Amino acid sequence: MNKKQIRNLVILVVALIAVVVLAIVLRTDAAEGPYYATFMSLVPPIIAIGLALMTKEVYSSLFVGVLAGALFAADFSPVTSIDTVVNSGIIEAVSGTAGIFAFLVILGAVVILLNKAGGSKAFGEWAKTHVKTRVGAILATFALGVLIFVDDYFNCLTVGSVMTPVCDSHKISRVKMAYIIDATAAPICMIAPVSSWAAAVSEYVEGGQGLTYFIKAIPYNFYSLLTIVFVITIALMGFDYGKMSGFEIKAQKEGDLGAQEDEEKDAEEIGNVSHACVLDLVLPIVVLIVSCIAALMYVGGFFTEGDYRFDLIGSFGNTDATVGLPLGSLVALIVIIVYLMARRLITFKVSMEAIPKGFIAMVPAILILTLATALKNTTSLLGSDVFVEELLKNAGNLKLFLPAIIFVIACALAFATGTSWGTFGILIPIVSAAFGGLGSEIAVIGMSACLAGAVCGDHCSPISDTTIMASAGARCNHVEHVSTQLPYAITVAIVSFVSYILAGVLQSVGLYWYLSLPIAIALMVGTLFGIRYFVKKKEATAA
């Protein structure tokens, strides 16, 4: 056992002793339970966060948090605790998210179908002949990443393979391509209402209004939105800084792209169907988007008799993503299979094999969603929302700065654990309780800060699955990808932090996203011009 492991073990033992002492001191005679609406109601997520930070492993950390919540809710009764973990925790989590699970599985199947059909490769060939400039190649790679917004896995698995020939022909380093892939994966999914991420976020918001609040939070998701601004601006300005600059100069002057070609190709790599065309990628994605949106409107009552008939906004406010998204994606899957078979791009056997493979691809996401929801369920039994609401009832102007604080906390947790889903699964219920629900504008900003921070930490983390897949998609050294990406991600994170402070202050005087977002964009562009000025000044001085 090395020093780091010994240190972590000591910290864990001390933490357990502290938990026992707190359990004795804070025990009450409340009818709802001895620890209801006390500080102990926050201990389970704190344990999960602490373990995640120490072990950098989210699955066991979430489970231990669930177990701790069950022990407190059952007053340390072994039998009742096990029953709480199984029934109130895991079973309720699975039953409550069954629709989301179905959506994820169907989405995984669609990803595999589109990869095997060859439409993605056709798009790459088209782009190679139509993109004439280096800036055009960067923007085309970015555009494809934005187009594939339904899932970050789909993005990372597709964009690299499709755009590698285009980027190589314009001498764009592999680490630069990996950054663009990463920048259009999680950040784009987090502002796309029809995506696996939106489905996951909606599950953590009570009352079936998760999608409504997800959409409301989009204009305040500064990190995701400013990442888009960053990529476009730096491409048009034609400059890089930090370690990325060295790789780009080497690629352009020496032709060394920093590629690491794998000896064996992944079994699910892009198909090579000779008669596939660009439409075979675009049309299925459009069908998926339109079908899911129509299904969400249907579930919300847009097409049926009732208060929300032909009321677009009202139907989205009344919809249930756990029903609408699986319904829409199922219809889309059937249409996509029929289309691809009619085009003779896949066989019926291949289409059926895609379904279990889609499930296997989504198992990590499903497991995180289950455990995080179970943690939310057991924490709710302890009245954490009541405790935090009472604690912050007289917080006054402190709430104006909470979004910025939440953003930093989410960044740190997601960076340490390498997962966005586990981060916002832990934090969203606490954020909701901190603001007494999500009905106010400041609460929406706080929720958006949580989501943005989770994406930022995930974007920076070397152990993030999307970061790892972005390196694999671009076939570049993973450590080099992380080291070149960090300065860019941190730049956007700093501007986002300042923007959340401004957003909190502006909303207090009745000025919302329509002012704070343009200011944030201006800050981002101004920061890049400032960086370019200092970089050129430094280069001139060195010369």
N, C-alpha and C positions, 0 to 999 in steps of 0.2 A: 504494500500500500504506500503510494507516494505522498508527499507533503500536502498536495492539493486535496487528495482524497481524505486524508486525516483531518485537514481543516474543515472540509465540508461535513464530515461526520461529527466533528465537535459542534459545529454550528447547528446541525440537525438535532443533536441531543439537547443542547441548550434551548433550542426552539420548542422541543417537545416538553421540556420541564416548564418553560414559560406558559405554554398552552394549558398544562395541567393546573398551574397556579391560578391562571386567569379563570379557568373553569370553576375552581373552588371559590374564588373571590366574587365573581360576577353572577354566581348562581342566584336565581330569584324564585319566587313562588307564583309566578304568573300562570294563569290558567292555560295559556297557549303552549307553555313549556318553560323549563327553568332558564333557558338562554334566549328566549324570544325577544327580539328587538333590543338586544344588548350588543356590546362589542364582539361577543363571540359569534354573532351572526355573520361577521365579516372575516372571521378566521379561516373558514374553508377556502375561499378564493385567495386569501393571503398565503395560505399553505401551498396552494397550487402554483401561485406565482413564484413564491420563494423556491420551491423545488424545481420549477422550470428554469429559473435563473441559475441554479446550482448545477443541475444535471443536464440542462439543454435537451431535455427529452420531455415532450408534451403529453404523451399518452399516459404514462405512469403518474405524472404530476397531476393531471386532471382526475385520474381515478382516486388517488390519495385524497384530493380535495373533496370528492364525492363521499368517500368513506368518512372523512372527518365531519362533514355536514350531517351525515346520517347518525353518527355517534352522538353529536350534540342534540339533534332533534329527538333521539330516542333516550336521552339521558344516560348514555353509555350502557344501555341494555344490549347484550350481544345479539340475542335473537331478533329483537325489534330493529336493531341497527341493520342487520343483514336484510331483513324484510324491506326496510326503507331504501337501501341501496338498490335492491332488485326491482321493487314495485314502484315506489315514488321516484326513484332515480332513473334506472336504465329502461325499464318497461315503458314508463310514461314518456321518456325521451324518444324511444323508438316509435311508439304509437303516435306521438305528436308530430314526428318528423317523417313519417312513412311516405308522405307525398313528395317531400324534398328528396328522399332517398331514390324514389322512382325517377324523379327528374334528373338526378345525377347519373343514374345508370343509363337512362335513355341518351343523355348528353354524351356520355362516354362512348356509347354505341355509334352515335352520329360522328364523333371525332374519328373513330376507326374507319367507318364507311367512307368518309370524305378523303381520308389519307389513302385508302386502298384504291379508290376510284380513279385517281390520277388527275383530278381537277386542279389540285394545288400545284402539281408539277407543270401543268399547262399554263397556269398563271405565271409561274416563274419564267417559262420560255417566252411568253408574250412580253413580260416586263424587260427581259434581256434585250429584245429587239427594239423596244420602244423608248427605253430610258437611255438618254444620250449623255447626261452629265453626272458628275459625282454627287452634286446636291440632289439631283433627281433620284439617284439610286438610294440615298439616305431617306428621302421623303417617301419613296415608293415602299421601302422596307417598313417605314413607320406607318404608312397607309394600310398595308396588309395587316400589320399588327392591330391597328384600330378596327379593321373590318372583322377580324376574328376576335370579337369581344365577348363571346358567350362563355368562354372558359380560358383561364390562364394556361392550363395544361395543353389545350388545343393550340393556343398561340405558340407556346414554346416548341411544341412538337412539329409545327408546320412552317412557321416563318423562316427559321434557319435553313431548312432543307430547300425551300422554295427560292429564297433570295440570295443564297450563297453564290451562285454563278454571276448574278447581277452585281453584287458588291465586289466580288473578286475582279471582275472586268474593269472596275473603276478604282482599284487599289484601295479599298476600304479595309482597314485592319479588322481581324476577327473579333478583337475585344470591343471595338466600336460597334460592330454588328450585334454582339452579345448584349451591349448596353441598350441598344434600340429594342431588341427583343424583350429584354427585361422591363424596359420602360413602358412597353405596350402590352404587358401581361397583366400583372396584378393592378397597377394604377388604372388601366382602362376598364378592367372587369368591375372595379369598385365604383365606377360611375355609370355602369350599364344596367338599367332596370331588368333586362332580360339576360340573366347570367346566373351561373352557379353561385356566385358570390352574393348577388342580391337575394337569392333564395335562402342562403345560409343566414344572412343578416336579418331577414324578415322573420326567421324562426325565433330569434332571441328577443324580439319585441312583443310584448303581451298585447292581447286584445285583437289579434288578427290584422293589425294595421301596420305590420312591419314594412311592407312594400311602400306604403304611403309615406312613412317617415324616411325610408331609404331615398325616395325621390326628392323629398324636401331637403335632405341633407346634401344632395349632389352639388348645388351651387357653393356650399361651404367646404367641400372636400378639396381644400387648397393644395394638398400635396399631389393628388392625382391630376388636378387641372393644371397646376403649375409645371408638372412634369411634361405635359403636352406642350405647353408654352416653351419650356426649356429646350426640348428636342428640336422643335421647329425653328426657334430663334438661333440656336447654335449652328444648325445646319445652314441657314440662310446667311449667317455672319461668316461662316467658313473658318472657324477657329476652334481649337481645343486647348485645354489647360490641364495641369497636373500630369500624372503618368500617362494619361490618354494621349497627350500631345506627342510624347516620345514615340509611342507605337504608331501613330498616324504618320509622323514624319518618316519613320523607318519604312512604312508600307509604301509611301509615295516615292521616296527616293531610291530605295533598295529593292522594292518589290517583295519584301518579307512581310507577309500578312499575319504571321504568328499562328498559322493553322496547325491543328493537331488532328490528322485524319485517322479515324478509327479503322482498324483492320476488318472489323465485322460490322455490318449494318444492322440496325435494330430490325426486328421482325415486323414491326408496325410502321416502318418508314414509308415515305410517300410512294404511292404506286406509280408504275410506268406503263400506263395504258396509252397506246399509240393514238387513239382517236378521241381522247379526252380533250376538253376545251376549257377556257376560262369560265364559261357559264356553268360548268359542272362544279365549280367551287362556289361561285357567287349565288346561284339560284337556290341551292339547298340552305345556305345560311339565311337568305332572305325569307325562304319558306319557314324556317325555324323561328325567326324573329316575328314575322307577321302572325304565325299561328299562335305563338305564346301570348302576344299582345291581345289578339282576338279572344283567346281563352280567358285571360284575366278580365277583360271587359265583360265577357259572358257570365263568369262567376260573380262579378260585381253587380249584375242585373241590367247591363246596357241593352241586351237584346230581349229581355223578358219583361213581363208586366211587373210594375212596382215603382217605388220612389225614384229609382235610378235609371229608368228606361230612357235611352238616348241621352243620358247625362254622362259625358266622358269623364270629367273630373270626379263626379260623385261615384261612378262605377269603379274607378281605380281606388277611391277611398274606401269603398265597401268590399273590395275583392279580397280573396284569400289566396296567397301565393302557393300555399301547400296543396291547393286543388287546381288552380289555374295553370301553373307551370307544368306539372306532369301531364295535364290534359292536353295543353297546347303542344308540348314536345312529343307526345305519343302520336298525335295527328301528323305532326311534321315528320316523324320517323317513318311512318307508313308512306307518306307522299314521297319522301326522299328515296326510300327503298324501291318504290315503283318506278320513279324517274330514273334512277341509276341502272335498274334492271332493263328498263325500256331502251336506255342508251347503250346497253350491253357492256357496261363498265364493270359490273359485278354480277355474280351469280346468286341465286337464292340461298345456296349453301353458305356463301361468304357473308351474306346479310344476316343470316341467323347466327353464325359464329361470332358476329360483332357484338351481339347482346351480352353474352357472358363475359366477353373480353372487356366490354364497356364497364361492367360491374367490377371486374378485377382492377381496372384502372382507377376507379373511384373509391376503392376501399379505404385508403388513407383519409380522404375527405369525409367519408361516412363515419369512420371511427372517431375522428375529432369532433364532428358535429354531435354524435351521440353522447360522448363523455362531457362535452361542454354544456349541452342541454341538461344532462343529468346533474351537473354541478349547479346550474341555475335552479333546477327544481328543488334540490336539497337546501340550497341557500334561501330560497323563498319560504321554505318551511320554518326557517329561523327568524323570519321577519326582518331581513337585512334592509329592505326598502323603507320600512317604518323607522328603523334606527337611524339610517343615514338622513332620511327626510327630517327627522327631529333634530339631528345634529346640525344640519345646515339651514334650519328654518330661519335663524337670525344671522345668517352669514353676511347679509348686506351686499356690499360691492365686491366681496370676494368672488361671487359667482361670475363676475365679469371676466375674471382671469382664469377661471376653471377650465375653459376649453383649451387654452394654451398649456396648462398643467397636464390635462388629460392627454393631449397630443404627445408630450414628452414621455409620460408613463407608458403609453401604448407603443411608442417607438422603442423604448428600452426593452419591454417585454417581448415584442415581436422579434427584435434583433437577437435576443438571447435564446429564444425558443425556435426561431426560424419558421414560425407559422403565423399568418394573419388570422386564420379562423379561430385558433385556440385563444388568441389575444382578445378579439372582440367578443368571443363567446363568454369570456370571463368578465370583461369590463362593461359591456352594454347594460346588463341588469344593474350594475352599481352606478353607472352614469345616469340611468333613468331614475334610480332612487335618489341620487344626489340632487336632481333638479325637480323632484316631486312629480315625475312623469315627463313625457316628451311633448306635452302640449304647447309649451312656450317656445319662443324663438331662440332663446339662449340655450334651452335644452336640445333643440335641433342642432345648434352649433356645437354643443358638447358631444352629441352622438357622432356628428361628422368628424370632429377632432379625433375621436376614438378610432373611427374607421380609417381616417387618413394616417394616423400614427401607426396603426397596425400594418398598413401598406408600406409605409416608409421603413419601418423596422424590418419587414420581410424583404424589401428591396435591397437593403444594406447587408442583410445577414448572409454570411458564407455558408450557413447550414440550411438555408431556405431551399425548399424543393424547386421553386421557380428560378431561383438564382443558379442552382445546379443545372437545371434543364436548359436555361439560357446559354450556359457555357457549353453544354453538350450540343445544343442546336447550332451554335456558331462554330463548334469544333475548335474551341480555344482552351488554353490553360485556365482552370477554374480560379486559381489564386490570382492570376493576372486580371481576370475579369472583375473579381471583387475589388482588387486594389485600384483599378482604373475607374470603376463605377462609383466608389465611395465619395470622392470629391464632388462629383456631380450630384449624387443623392443628398449629400450633406448640405450643399448649396441650396437646393430646393427646400430641404427641411428647415433651414434657418429662416428663409423667407416665409415659409408656411407658419412657423412659430410666431413671427411678428404679425402676420396676417390674422392669426387667431386672437391675438391681443386686441388688434384694431377692430375686428368683427364683434368681440364682446363689448367693447366700449361704444361702437356705433349703434348696435342694436338697442342699447339703453336709452338712446335719444331718438329711437324710431327710424333709424337708417339701417337697412338690411343688406342682403347680398348684392343687390344691384349697385351698391356703392363700394362695399368691401371687396368684392371680386375684381372689379376694374383696378382698384388700388393695388391689390395683390399682384395682378398681372403687370402693372406698371413697375412695381418693385422688382419683380422677377426680371423683366427686360432691362431695367436700369442697372440691376446687379450684374448682369452679363456684360453690359457695355463697360461697367466699371472694372470688371475682371479683365476684359480684353485690353483696356487702357493700361492697367498695371502690368499685364503680361508683356505687352509690346514695349513698355518703358523699361522693364527689366531686361528684355532681350536687347534693346538698343544700348543699355548701359553695359551689358556683358560684351557686346560687340566692340 
